[in-house]
């Protein structure tokens, strides 16, 4: 397993990502869009999720593919970012055909960033416009850290952010991850600069520090955020041809990567969820072994993407938490 050329989810050919941020708001939106509709599913493990159109991603539901997936700040207000993305897709002639009508299918999920210090006294919900702007900005290369939906993200001790990573398997399939890290837990071990995800790091992508000499085994974490103020939302994607049921299993496996990279994770106070997507470009060589390997790769890649989000976060005016980059060496 090695990183793709960009070490971004867009190493899965046919996928693009767009970010839109509002510095005064300290929030933003990130959109994953395909050159064509793609299969998708989802799995939720957190106790406080915020979602839109996720029921239709179940394997037994009618819609076979989606046009985009949206990750947004703004708590429930941020779900309106999907409206902006739908409008842009509709203008482009994209969407599920229902007679002469086209209905863009745009599931989304949100993180709570309403108490991060930004100006939230808007007269009109800003998230539809941010969603439309993020869609317009979609490209194969995009910024991680304090960008898009990760603009105002926080963790238990450091600024969070937007992360991404990719892996190319020996058989040729590509797996990518995109994540907004706004967790109750920590991505780093105790008071150190070491990342919990260190065992899965590739090519020094988040500092190459490895693991610390000792772990805080007796530590009892406290709920440092209030209910609804913590969430890690992610997308894992592949070019392997997986159906919705197989993608749901891939999303389940990918949650292991969240638990490897954030301690604690999947708490009653987090809204943790993982979307899984497939462009279907690469047929499976083995219908049993390939999904097994893809699940493992999704977990490892998501763990790396989480660490990269915190590693890449940068300071801005009004920050309420320090950045990893500012910690003492």
C-alpha positions, 0 to 999 in steps of 0.5 A: 500500500502506498499513497496516491500521486496527490495523497488526496481522495481525488486520486480516485479518478473521476472525483473532485473536491471543492471547498468554500470558507467564510473567515468571519463566520469561521465555517465552511463547506466541502463538496465531493462530486463525481464526473458522473453519478456514483454509488454510495452508502453510509454508516453512523456510529456517533450518538449525535449525528446531523444528516440529510438524505442518508436513508436513501443510501441503504442497500434496499432503497431505490436510488442507485447513485448520488451526484455529490456528497456534502460535508458542512459546518454550521450544525443544522443550518449547514444542511442547507449547503446541500440546497446550493449544491443541488441548485448548481447540479440542476443548472448543469443538467445533472440529477436523477431522471424522473420523466422530464425532470432532473432531481440531483441527489445530494446527501450531506452531514454536518459538524457543530461549529457554532461556538468556535468564536466566529460571527454567527449573527447572520441575517440569512443562512449563509450555507446554501451560497457556500455550498454553491461556491464549493461546488463551483470550486471542485477540482482534483487538487484542494487544500486541507487543514483550515479550509472548507468544512474544516475551517472552524473545526476543533478537537479535545485539545487542538484545532481540527480541520479538513483532512484527506489521504489516499492509498493504492493497493498492490492489486491496483485499486485506489482508496481515498478518504476525506474527513472533517475532524471536529471531535470530542477526542484527541488526535494526539497522545496525551500532551505530546505531539505524537499522533494516535494514527502513527502506526499507519503513517506513510512517507512522513505525511504528518510529521513522521514522529512515530509513537511516544515511549509511553501511553496514558493507559490510566487516563479517564477522558472527560466530556470536554464538549457539550452535547451536539458540539462534537462530530467527525464526518468522513467519506471513503471512496474507491474506484473498485466496483462495489454495490451499495451493500458492499459500500455499507460494509466498507463504511463500517470497516472505515470507522475502525480508522476513526477509532485508531486516530481519535481517542475517545471516538464514537461517543454519545456526544459525537455525531460520527459517520462515514459515507462510502462511495464507488465510481465503479471503474475497476471490476473486482478480481475476487468478490470476497478478498477484494472487499476485505482488503478495501475495508482494511485500506479504508480504515488505514487511510481514514486514520491517516486523513484524520491526523493530516487534518490536525497536522495541517490546521493553521492559526487565524484570528480569534482561535480558541485552541492552539494548532498542532504546528504551534506545539513545542518541539 
